[in-house]
Amino acid sequence: MRLRSVVILATATIGIVAPVQTRAQLPMPQLGKRAAEIGYVHEWFHRDFGDALPAETDWSVASVAIGYGVQDWLSFQGQGGLSNVRGDGSYYDRLSIGAGVSIRAFQSGRWSISANARYIDTFDHDQWSTQFHKSMRTLSGSAQLGLTVVAWNQAGTLWAGPIASDDHSDLYFNDSREPIEASAGVGWGASAGARFVLFGWIAIYGYTTYIDDFAGGAGISLHASRGSF
Amino acid sequence: MTTGRAIVATVVACSVFLAAVRGYCEVIGPQLPKGAFEIAVQNRSVDRSVYAEFGSTPELERQDLALVLRWGMTEFVTISFEGMTGPSEFVAGEADLQAFYLAGVGGQATLWRNERFLVTAAIQATRAYRRWNDTRRDEFDDSFALQTTVQSDFSVAQQTLTIFLGPAYSEETLVLVENLYSRRAELESVERWGGVIGAVALLGGHVTVNAQVFWVENPQPRFGIGYRF
């Protein structure tokens, strides 16, 4: 229990208090002990950077994600992706890396409260002559009130709760080695989502958040409830 | 586990894997037992000669550190991910970097086994990106590797020691991007065949210490330490 308290405190500190340069908002799934998942997730982000350049930024990240439930109350997740993205006058090689932790702090019957922290870092390398490279980083923390439900004989979880996100952007105009740094600051908002495990081994989930503007994500994973198939 | 479920799981895992593979790789270890999940940190050396059509033959010598996640997904399949970000010399093996990203994915499958030996085939791809502070040049380092190994477990001082060795194929591609002129030069390794030999000690049933030499053209050692759940 002492370890659990330390981990919860550390997660809350990293995810909510520490206003470090970052960006990310996806609530993580809370997996059961020895449950594992691998799948694809696509996320959309949108933050207002105020007077900094650009004033508004939206971006998306496509990742392969893997998760593991170390205990019934503690899950880890890693994600990463390589992709090509065509923008306005740009053609990006995109790399993204992320990691997160989810802790179930309380459970009573069908209700639970979880805390999550996540970091994701994305770099867009512009291959066109504009050479307008971009780096986006997010650190986020959230608390979720979850409800376990059964719909069409499939087990699922609905959740909602507050979220805090600190988003940071580096812009490299004309391949400059001195980036223009912009921070959206720590933004507070709310998130809500749903996740179902179909037939015991296919997890589908979607969520939305609101901080400055709406963002969200959706994913599908292979789910192994006892660690393997 | 039903046969149908195992087949679908394998097909989906391969699809996710193939969708993610674009680059270069080499973090393959012993095949994990069914249901095992491992988190590790691994240091990797790359030492290869790469060639371009116009004749330059630079040496590609790199060292980097990655967080590695491996999952014994089924009795016959182990999948792995690696990722890292952060421009520090400790992580990226280079001083004066502005950005460093590494992302990779791998898969390993059992070909044959008996009570003593396990024969596996593995594939992995990894991409690393480096951006320097003081030059207008960026670099993508892509690896693609295949290997077949024979592995066997031994008991040493009541701990488990796994030895694996076998032939390996490795393609190394260095993409130099001169952003100022929008020029890209791809330099590829010519010598691609070699072998791998490695050992993993499983201490106390959970802590793993990994050492291996990937020998294609030059000996390229890798070391890692991790925790197996």
HADDOCK unambig.tbl for C-alpha pairs under 7 A between the chains (distance, minus, plus):
assign (segid A and resid 39 and name CA) (segid B and resid 16 and name CA) 6.79 0.50 0.50
assign (segid A and resid 80 and name CA) (segid B and resid 83 and name CA) 6.91 0.50 0.50
assign (segid A and resid 80 and name CA) (segid B and resid 103 and name CA) 6.30 0.50 0.50
assign (segid A and resid 81 and name CA) (segid B and resid 20 and name CA) 6.74 0.50 0.50
assign (segid A and resid 81 and name CA) (segid B and resid 103 and name CA) 6.98 0.50 0.50
assign (segid A and resid 82 and name CA) (segid B and resid 20 and name CA) 6.78 0.50 0.50
assign (segid A and resid 97 and name CA) (segid B and resid 83 and name CA) 6.37 0.50 0.50
assign (segid A and resid 97 and name CA) (segid B and resid 84 and name CA) 6.82 0.50 0.50
assign (segid A and resid 97 and name CA) (segid B and resid 85 and name CA) 6.97 0.50 0.50
assign (segid A and resid 128 and name CA) (segid B and resid 182 and name CA) 6.94 0.50 0.50
assign (segid A and resid 129 and name CA) (segid B and resid 182 and name CA) 5.86 0.50 0.50
assign (segid A and resid 131 and name CA) (segid B and resid 179 and name CA) 6.73 0.50 0.50
assign (segid A and resid 175 and name CA) (segid B and resid 179 and name CA) 6.46 0.50 0.50
assign (segid A and resid 177 and name CA) (segid B and resid 133 and name CA) 5.88 0.50 0.50
assign (segid A and resid 227 and name CA) (segid B and resid 35 and name CA) 4.22 0.50 0.50
assign (segid A and resid 227 and name CA) (segid B and resid 36 and name CA) 6.88 0.50 0.50
assign (segid A and resid 228 and name CA) (segid B and resid 34 and name CA) 5.97 0.50 0.50
assign (segid A and resid 228 and name CA) (segid B and resid 35 and name CA) 4.38 0.50 0.50
assign (segid A and resid 228 and name CA) (segid B and resid 72 and name CA) 6.74 0.50 0.50
assign (segid A and resid 228 and name CA) (segid B and resid 73 and name CA) 4.82 0.50 0.50
assign (segid A and resid 228 and name CA) (segid B and resid 74 and name CA) 5.27 0.50 0.50
assign (segid A and resid 229 and name CA) (segid B and resid 1 and name CA) 6.00 0.50 0.50
assign (segid A and resid 229 and name CA) (segid B and resid 6 and name CA) 6.51 0.50 0.50
assign (segid A and resid 229 and name CA) (segid B and resid 73 and name CA) 6.32 0.50 0.50
assign (segid A and resid 229 and name CA) (segid B and resid 74 and name CA) 5.12 0.50 0.50
